[in-house]
Amino acid sequence: MPRAKSTPLDLTAKTLWPQKTELVGLVFNLQAIADSALYPQYTIGLHAWFLQQIQQFDAELSAYLHDGESEKPFNLSGLSGQFISHSRELQLQKGKSYQWHLNALSAPTVAGLERWLRRLPDEVALKNAPLQIKNVQIAMPPSPTPSSLSKGKRNLVALASAFSAPPASGAKAITCRCPGTPMSSTATCAAGTTFLASLSIKTPFSTGLTTTSLSSGIT
């Protein structure tokens, strides 16, 4: 199944997306600054780093993103790319490219995300594994989501997260499920490998049926 196409985001543009946007998905193209090991819970570090970035200019929004509601106002993935497996760790390779997905699922989050992108740092300061930010692309087009359809669409976006099979565990079948629907996609992950899985679902987001393809990084 083909991956969803990403389009470059011009961070110097007057506006990054329409004012009433409530949903947008981004992919950050990163490059490892040095050979370094990823600690097992590194996705928690990515989450904390992002919240700290937002806190620097909007403490209230950062608290909102941290505390959340019954439906999270954002989600993010782990890294996808070419890793080296060592024992039960994954190692980044200096100069290699990696991708990181970030999805904003509410109007306040989308607005805050645009403000942050205007002051985007040069690197993702992940503990002991810094990554240079090369560029940012739109992985899912910005859209104004009617409140009656927000939940279903956010459930779909929630699939864009990372799954992990420890390098020593052997092949592992991983199933991505769309909350509230019978749709699912299953992939088999060989020990210590990295690949992408995608799931296409037809849903009535607006008028007619729209096919949405979401990719998840699986390591």
N, C-alpha and C positions, 0 to 999 in steps of 0.2 A: 504494500500500500504506500503511495507516495507521501512524502512529508509535506506539511503545509508550507507554502512559500512565505518567506520573510521579505520585507521591504525596508530599505535604509531609512533611518529617521534623521532628519536634518535638525540638529540641536540649535542651529542659529536662526531658524525660521521664526517669524513673528509669533505664530501659534503652532503648537505641535499637533493639536487635534481640536475638533469643534468644542465649543464651550459647554454644551450639554452632555458631553460624553460621560458615561457611567461605567464603562467596561473597556479595558484595553490590555493587550498582552504584549510584553516586550521580551526580546532575547538580547542578552549582552554577550558580545564576542570578546573573549578574554585570552590573554597569553600568559603562560607561566613565566615568572621572572627568574625562577631557579628550580632546580630539582628539589622537590619537597614532598613530605608524606602528609596525607590527609588523615587527621584523627577521625575515629569512627563516627562521632557526632558532629562532623563539620557543618552539616546543614543547619544546626542550631546556631553555629557561629555566623553563618550567612544571614540568618534571621536577625540575630542581635546586631550585626554590623549595619544592616539596612535600617533598623529602628533607630540606631544611634545617629545615622546620617539624617534622618527626618527630624530627630530631636534637636539637632543643631540650629534649625530655623523655625520649628513648630513643635514645641513640647506637648501641646494639647493633642495634635494629630498623632504624634508618636504614641501617646498614652492610649488613644482610641484604637490604633492599630494593634497595640500590645494586648489590650484587654478584650477587644473585639466584641462581637455580639453572638447570637445563636448562629449567624452566618458570618464567617470571617470576611473582612473587607479587602483582603489580599491573600495571595499565596505565592510561594516560590519553590523552585525546584532545586535539586542538587546539581552538580556539574556533570556535563556529558562531554566526551572527548576521548583522547587516547591516553590511557593510564598504564602504569606498570604495577603489577600485583606483587606484593612482597609480604610474606606471611599472611596476616589478616588485614593488611593495610593496602590502600591504593596510593600510588605515588604520581605526582605531577611531573611532567618532563619539561625542562627548561626550553622555552621557545615554541612549545606545542600550543595549539589552539584549543580552547574549551568554551562551552556555551552554558549560559545560566538564564533561566526563564523566570520572569516576574510578572504577575498578573494583578491588576487593580480591579476590584469588583464593586466599587461604590463611587459615587460622585466626589465625596471629600478626598478619597484616596487618589483618584485620578488627578484632581486639582493639585494635591500635594506632590504627586509624582512628577508633574510638569515643573513645579517649582524646584524640585530636587535636581531634575535633569539639567536645569539651567546652570547649576553649580556642581555638576558631576565631577567627582574626584578622578584622579588619573589611574587609581588602582583600587581593587577590592582588597582591603587589608584583612584577609583571613589569617588567623593565627598560624604562624610558621609556614604559611603557604600563600604569599601575596601574588595577586594576578593583575596584570595591566589591562585596563579597559581599552580595547581597540576601537570599538564602535557599538552602536545600539541600533537594533532593528525592530520593526513592528511585526510581531509574530501573529497577532490577531487584531484585525482592524478595529479602531475605536468605534464605539456605537452607543447611541442613547438608548438605554434599555427601559421600556415601559415597566412600571412597578409590578404589573401582573405577570410579567415574564421574567423578571430578574432572577427569581430563585432557580428556575430551570436552567437558565443560561449560566448562572454561577456554578451550578452543579457540574455542568460540562467542563467549565474552566478548571474546576477542582481536580480534573484528571491530569492536568499538566504538573505533575510532581515527580519526585525521584523515587526509585525503588532500588534496593540494594541486595545483592546476593554475595555474601562473604566469599573471597577468593578460594578459601579452603573447603567450601561447602559443596562443591560440585554443581552440576546443572540444576537449575531451579525454575519451575514454572511460576510465572507471575501473572495475575489477572487484574486488569483495570476495570472497575465497574462504575457506571454512571449512577449516582444516587437517585433513587426514585424511579428508575427505569430498569427494564430487564436487559439493557444493552451491556455488553462486556467484550473485552479483547484479551486474549491470552498469548503470552510469548514465553519462550524458554530461554533462560539466560545461562550460558555456560560459565563455568568458574573463571573469575578474573577477566571477563570480557566486557566490552561496552558496546551498546547498540541503541537504536531508537525504535520505539514502538508508537504507532499512531492509531487513532480510533475515529472513524467517521460516523456521525449520527445525523439523521434528518430530524429537524425539529421546527415547529412553527414559531420562530422568533418574532416575525413580523407578519408579512403577508406571504402566503404560499409556504413552501418547504425550502429550508436552507440547509445545505450540507456543511457541517463544521468539522474540520480535521484538527485534532490536537496531538502534539507530540510530547512524549515523556522521555527524559533521559534515564536509561536503565543501566546500572553497572553491576 
